[in-house]
Amino acid sequence: MKILHRLLLSYAALILFAFAGGALMALAWAKFDTGPWYQIGLLGLGGVVISVLGIRFGIAQAKATSAPLQKIAAATKAVADGRFDVRLEPSNLAEATALAESFNEMAAALEAYNSTSIDRLLAEQRRNDVVLGSIDDGLIIVDERAQIERLNPIAARQLGTTVELAIGRTLDDILGGDRFDQRIIDDIASQQLSQDNEPDLVIGEGVMQRTLAVALTPFTDETRPGLVVMIRDVTEEREQEKLRMDFVLRASHELRTPVSGLRMAMDLLAERAAFAPDTREADLFDTVHTETKRLADLVSDLLDVSRLSHADTPLKLEPVQLAQIAEDARARFEPMALERRLSIVSTTADNLPELQLDPSQFSRVLDNLVGNAIRHTPPGGEVGITVVAGSDAIRIEVRDSGEGMTRRQLARVFDPFVQFGRNSGGAGLGLTLSREIVERHGGRIEVASQRGQGARFTVSLPWPSEAAAA
């Protein structure tokens, strides 16, 4: 039966019951004065009974109409809660039965889709697990509280734990100390990589000792942020680097004495030998003299780079005014700048503190930077030396107005034996040596450049209190 028909029937029945009850009540009232008392009572009682029956019939009809709708509402709530196996039985209302059939079709479709989605998610998860397990490097995903959410078996092995024990813990909790957690939290909050390079992580002792390179990369999936920790075992690489640097140190040390003697001999010969100008002999002698000097400088730079690469090589620290070192460098290179028709300027901030530096080594840094700037700046250009005090560091900037560098060149500018530009010279070890010296002082050196717009090298040194703490 349709809802409209049931409502019409209920309405008609209520009218009939009300009419009958009212008629009996009216008849009882009319016989109040003339009829006997039992007739009046029976008529009144009959009217009350008929009225009560009518009310109960209306209530029953209302319940019969609303019950299917209440079942549909309860089933809808169950589906909203994720229970897709709910089904509705047909009722005596045509509309409710049609709605129940449509609801059952919808619930079945949702159940099939949910089952398919879960299967697909499980398949994707298994695929991701296989991919993570096949990566040779350790991979760890941590949340905004620095707690580990996921890691592959390689990472668990590298950290000396298991996947099950690592989940929910932090790196500092596993490794001990307070090296990673706060930095991870800061990187996730800022969604930026830290400026400092992450030092190697040493795990184990003796023959079981391993050296791990760690890289931190924050990310966000638009719901919550996190961070990926990549761990790579570089034990063999570091050992090979040490062997290579030891070989370079020994070879350059052995070559230094004979090459120095050769250079001194060539200098003395240049003072006494007299070759006619513009002759073949004069050209050959100049070539030999120049290449001998270059070879001596190369051996000296190789020896210095090898020595500085060893952490046990001491620095001769003493209180130094950075402004004075910058001014001395400007004075040393002013004749060279004038010869090349360049201008060289020096600007320093006031009230700079004294820093604990090795003055001879740090002067070499400025000599390399200023020398490169002059060599790569065309006539009429300018080379600037600026010393400024920032909130986090004291900085020296050396800038030029030369040809600049491309992004690919910037990535390799500090590599050994790498030279760029038309006016390159030397052995390509100056910037490598400069980086070693700056990092040994607890600072960092950076470069910014664009093709055709010159270059700017920035040396950042910590404030005296920070340097002392380091």
C-alpha positions in Angstrom: 0.0 0.0 0.0 1.2 3.5 -0.8 1.8 6.0 1.9 -0.8 8.4 0.4 -3.5 5.7 0.4 -2.6 4.7 4.0 -2.9 8.4 5.1 -6.2 8.8 3.4 -7.6 5.6 5.0 -6.4 6.7 8.4 -7.9 10.2 8.0 -11.3 8.7 6.9 -11.3 6.2 9.8 -10.6 8.9 12.3 -13.5 11.0 10.9 -15.9 8.0 11.1 -14.8 7.1 14.6 -15.1 10.7 15.7 -18.6 11.0 14.1 -19.8 7.8 15.7 -18.5 8.8 19.1 -19.9 12.3 18.8 -23.3 10.9 17.8 -23.4 8.6 20.8 -22.4 11.4 23.1 -25.0 13.7 21.7 -27.7 11.0 22.0 -26.7 10.5 25.7 -27.0 14.2 26.3 -30.4 14.4 24.7 -31.7 11.6 26.9 -30.2 13.0 30.1 -33.5 14.3 31.4 -35.9 11.7 30.1 -34.0 8.4 29.8 -33.1 6.1 32.6 -29.6 6.4 34.0 -28.2 3.2 32.7 -29.1 4.1 29.1 -27.4 7.4 29.4 -24.3 5.7 30.9 -24.1 3.1 28.2 -24.4 5.7 25.4 -21.6 7.8 27.0 -19.4 4.8 27.6 -19.9 3.7 24.0 -18.8 7.2 22.8 -15.7 7.1 24.9 -14.7 3.6 23.7 -15.2 4.5 20.1 -13.1 7.7 20.5 -10.3 5.7 22.2 -10.4 3.1 19.5 -10.1 5.8 16.9 -7.1 7.4 18.6 -5.4 4.0 18.9 -6.1 3.2 15.3 -4.5 6.5 14.2 -1.4 5.9 16.4 -1.0 2.4 14.9 -1.3 3.7 11.4 1.3 6.4 12.1 3.7 3.8 13.5 3.1 1.5 10.6 4.0 4.4 8.3 7.1 5.7 10.1 8.6 2.3 11.0 10.1 1.6 7.5 11.4 5.2 7.4 13.1 4.7 10.7 14.7 1.5 9.5 16.0 3.3 6.4 17.5 6.1 8.6 19.2 3.6 10.8 20.6 1.7 7.8 21.9 5.0 6.3 23.7 5.8 9.5 25.3 2.4 9.5 26.6 2.9 6.0 27.9 6.3 7.0 29.9 4.6 9.8 31.5 2.2 7.3 29.2 -0.8 7.6 28.4 -1.6 4.0 26.9 -5.1 4.7 23.6 -3.6 5.9 20.5 -4.6 3.9 16.7 -3.6 4.2 13.8 -6.0 4.0 10.7 -5.1 1.9 7.8 -3.5 3.8 4.0 -3.1 3.3 4.6 0.4 1.9 5.3 0.6 -1.8 7.4 3.7 -1.5 9.5 2.3 1.4 10.0 -1.0 -0.5 11.3 0.9 -3.6 13.6 3.0 -1.4 14.8 -0.1 0.4 15.7 -1.8 -3.0 17.6 1.3 -4.1 19.4 1.5 -0.8 20.4 -2.2 -1.0 21.8 -1.6 -4.5 23.7 1.4 -3.3 25.1 -0.5 -0.2 26.1 -3.4 -2.4 28.0 -1.1 -4.8 29.7 0.7 -1.9 30.7 -2.7 -0.4 32.2 -3.8 -3.7 34.0 -0.5 -4.2 35.4 -0.6 -0.7 36.6 -4.1 -1.0 38.3 -3.2 -4.3 39.9 -0.1 -2.8 41.2 -2.0 0.2 42.6 -4.7 -2.1 44.2 -2.0 -4.3 45.7 -0.2 -1.2 47.0 -3.5 0.1 48.6 -4.3 -3.2 50.2 -0.8 -3.4 51.4 -1.2 0.2 53.0 -4.6 -0.7 54.5 -3.0 -3.8 56.0 -0.2 -1.7 57.3 -2.6 0.8 59.1 -4.6 -2.0 60.5 -1.3 -3.4 61.7 -0.1 0.0 63.2 -3.5 0.7 65.1 -3.5 -2.6 66.8 -0.1 -2.0 70.4 -0.4 -1.1 70.3 2.7 1.1 68.5 3.0 4.4 65.2 5.0 4.3 63.3 6.3 7.3 60.1 8.3 7.4 59.5 10.4 10.6 56.6 12.5 11.7 56.5 16.1 13.1 57.5 14.7 16.5 60.6 13.1 15.1 59.1 9.7 15.7 59.7 6.9 13.2 56.7 6.0 11.1 58.3 3.7 8.7 61.7 2.3 7.7 63.1 -0.3 5.4 65.1 -3.3 6.7 68.4 -1.8 5.4 67.9 1.2 7.7 67.0 -1.0 10.7 70.2 -3.0 10.1 72.3 0.1 9.8 70.9 1.4 13.1 71.4 -1.9 14.9 67.7 -2.6 15.6 64.6 -4.2 14.0 61.7 -2.6 12.1 59.3 -3.6 14.8 61.4 -2.1 17.6 62.2 1.1 15.7 58.6 2.1 14.9 57.4 4.9 17.2 60.9 5.7 18.5 63.2 8.6 17.6 66.7 8.4 16.1 68.2 9.9 19.2 66.3 7.3 21.3 67.8 4.5 19.2 71.3 6.0 18.8 71.6 7.8 22.1 72.5 11.5 22.4 70.6 14.5 21.2 71.9 15.0 17.6 68.9 14.5 15.3 65.5 15.0 17.0 65.5 18.8 17.5 67.0 19.4 14.0 64.3 17.1 12.4 61.6 19.0 14.3 63.0 22.4 13.1 63.4 21.2 9.5 59.8 19.9 9.4 58.4 23.1 10.9 60.3 25.3 8.4 60.0 22.8 5.5 63.5 23.8 4.5 66.8 22.0 4.4 69.3 23.0 7.1 72.2 25.1 5.8 74.9 23.0 7.5 76.0 19.8 5.9 75.2 16.8 8.0 78.4 15.1 9.3 78.9 11.4 8.9 77.4 9.1 11.5 79.8 6.5 13.0 78.1 3.2 14.2 79.8 0.4 16.1 83.4 -0.2 17.2 86.5 -1.9 16.0 86.1 -4.1 12.9 82.3 -3.6 13.1 82.5 0.2 12.8 80.6 1.7 9.9 80.5 5.2 8.6 77.1 6.4 7.4 76.2 9.5 5.4 72.9 11.0 6.5 70.6 13.3 4.4 67.4 14.9 5.8 64.7 16.0 3.4 61.4 17.5 4.8 58.1 16.9 2.9 54.4 17.5 3.3 51.4 15.6 1.7 49.0 18.5 2.3 47.6 16.7 5.4 50.6 16.5 7.8 54.3 17.2 7.4 57.1 14.7 7.7 60.8 14.1 6.9 62.7 11.5 5.0 66.0 10.3 6.4 68.3 8.7 3.8 71.2 6.7 5.2 74.1 5.5 3.0 76.9 3.3 4.0 80.1 5.2 3.0 82.6 3.2 5.0 84.5 2.0 2.0 84.3 5.4 0.3 85.8 7.1 3.3 88.6 4.6 3.6 89.4 5.0 -0.1 89.4 8.8 0.3 91.8 8.5 3.3 94.1 6.2 1.3 94.0 8.6 -1.6 94.8 11.6 0.5 97.5 9.7 2.3 99.1 8.8 -1.0 98.8 12.4 -2.2 100.3 13.6 1.1 103.3 11.2 0.8 103.8 11.9 -2.9 103.7 15.6 -2.6 105.9 15.5 0.4 108.5 13.5 -1.5 108.2 15.7 -4.5 108.4 19.0 -2.6 112.2 18.9 -2.0 113.4 18.2 -5.5 110.8 20.5 -7.1 111.8 23.3 -4.7 115.4 22.8 -5.6 114.6 22.8 -9.3 112.7 26.1 -8.9 115.5 27.7 -7.0 118.0 26.6 -9.7 115.7 28.0 -12.4 115.4 31.3 -10.5 119.2 31.6 -10.2 119.6 30.7 -13.8 117.1 33.3 -14.9 119.2 36.0 -13.1 122.4 35.0 -14.8 121.4 33.6 -18.2 121.2 36.1 -21.0 119.3 35.1 -24.1 118.7 37.4 -26.9 115.1 38.7 -26.9 112.6 37.2 -29.4 114.7 34.1 -29.9 113.8 30.5 -29.7 116.1 30.0 -26.7 114.5 32.8 -24.8 111.0 31.4 -25.4 112.0 27.9 -24.3 113.7 29.2 -21.2 110.7 31.3 -20.2 108.4 28.3 -20.8 110.6 26.0 -18.6 110.8 28.7 -15.9 107.1 29.3 -15.9 106.2 25.6 -15.8 108.7 24.9 -13.1 107.1 27.6 -10.9 103.7 26.2 -11.7 104.8 22.7 -10.8 106.3 23.9 -7.4 103.0 25.7 -6.6 101.0 22.6 -7.5 103.1 20.4 -5.2 102.8 22.9 -2.4 99.0 23.1 -2.8 98.7 19.4 -2.9 100.6 19.1 0.3 98.5 21.8 2.0 95.2 20.2 0.9 96.4 16.8 2.1 97.5 18.1 5.5 94.3 20.1 6.0 92.2 17.1 5.2 93.6 15.3 8.2 91.7 16.3 11.3 94.8 15.9 13.5 96.6 18.7 11.6 96.6 21.6 14.2 95.8 25.2 13.4 97.9 28.0 14.9 95.0 30.1 16.3 95.4 33.6 17.6 93.1 36.7 18.0 92.7 38.3 14.6 90.7 41.3 13.4 88.9 40.1 10.2 88.8 43.7 8.9 92.6 43.9 9.0 93.0 40.6 7.0 90.6 42.0 4.4 92.5 45.3 4.2 95.8 43.5 3.9 94.5 41.4 1.0 93.2 44.6 -0.7 96.7 46.2 -0.4 98.5 43.1 -1.7 96.3 42.9 -4.8 96.0 46.6 -5.6 99.0 46.6 -7.9 97.7 43.6 -9.8 94.3 45.3 -10.1 95.8 48.5 -11.4 97.9 46.6 -13.9 94.7 45.0 -15.2 92.9 48.4 -15.1 90.5 47.3 -12.4 89.3 48.9 -9.2 89.4 47.0 -5.9 87.5 48.3 -2.9 87.2 47.1 0.7 84.3 47.8 3.1 84.2 46.7 6.7 81.6 47.0 9.4 82.4 48.8 12.7 83.0 47.2 16.1 83.7 43.7 14.8 85.0 41.3 17.4 88.3 39.5 17.3 88.2 35.9 16.0 90.4 33.0 16.8 91.9 32.3 13.4 95.1 31.0 11.8 96.1 34.3 10.1 98.5 32.7 7.6 96.0 30.1 6.5 93.1 32.5 6.4 95.1 35.0 4.4 95.5 32.3 1.8 91.7 32.0 1.6 91.4 35.7 0.8 94.3 35.5 -1.6 92.7 32.7 -3.6 89.3 34.5 -3.7 90.6 37.9 -4.5 93.1 36.5 -7.0 90.3 34.6 -8.8 88.1 37.6 -8.8 90.7 39.8 -10.4 91.6 37.1 -13.0 88.0 36.7 -14.1 87.1 40.4 -14.2 87.6 42.3 -17.5 89.3 45.7 -17.7 87.1 48.5 -16.3 85.4 46.1 -13.8 85.4 46.1 -10.0 86.3 43.7 -7.3 84.9 44.2 -3.9 85.8 42.9 -0.4 83.1 43.3 2.3 83.1 42.3 5.9 79.7 42.4 7.6 78.3 41.1 10.9 75.1 39.1 10.7 72.9 37.8 13.5 74.2 34.3 13.1 77.7 34.8 11.7 80.4 37.2 10.6 80.8 37.2 6.8 83.4 38.1 4.3 82.1 38.6 0.7 84.4 38.8 -2.3 82.5 39.8 -5.5 83.6 40.5 -9.1 81.9 41.7 -12.2 83.3 39.0 -14.5 81.7 36.4 -16.8 80.1 34.5 -14.0 79.3 30.8 -13.9 76.5 28.5 -14.9 74.6 26.3 -12.5 76.5 23.2 -13.6 79.8 25.0 -13.0 78.6 26.2 -9.5 78.0 22.6 -8.5 81.7 21.8 -9.2 83.5 25.0 -8.4 85.1 23.6 -5.1 86.2 20.3 -6.6 89.9 19.8 -7.0 91.6 20.4 -10.4 88.5 22.2 -11.8 88.9 25.5 -13.5 86.4 27.6 -15.4 86.6 30.8 -17.5 88.8 32.1 -20.2 91.5 33.4 -17.8 91.9 30.2 -15.7 95.3 29.6 -14.3 97.0 27.6 -11.6 96.2 24.0 -10.7 92.6 24.3 -9.8 93.3 23.7 -6.1 92.8 27.2 -4.7 89.1 27.0 -4.0 89.4 23.4 -2.7 92.1 24.6 -0.3 90.1 27.6 0.7 87.1 25.4 1.6 89.3 23.1 3.7 90.7 26.0 5.6 87.3 27.6 6.2 85.7 24.4 7.4 88.6 23.7 9.7 87.8 27.0 11.3 84.2 26.0 11.9 82.8 28.1 9.1 81.4 27.6 5.6 82.0 29.0 2.1 79.3 29.5 -0.5 79.1 30.9 -4.0 76.4 32.7 -5.9 76.7 33.5 -9.6 74.8 33.9 -12.8 76.2 33.8 -16.3 77.4 37.2 -17.4 76.7 38.8 -13.9 79.8 38.0 -12.0 80.2 35.9 -8.9 80.1 36.4 -5.1 81.9 34.1 -2.7 80.8 34.4 0.9 82.8 33.0 3.9 80.7 32.7 7.1 82.4 32.4 10.5 80.7 31.8 13.8 80.7 34.4 16.5 83.5 34.0 19.1 81.3 32.4 21.7 79.9 29.9 19.2 83.4 29.1 17.9 84.6 28.5 21.4 81.6 26.2 22.1 82.3 24.2 18.9 
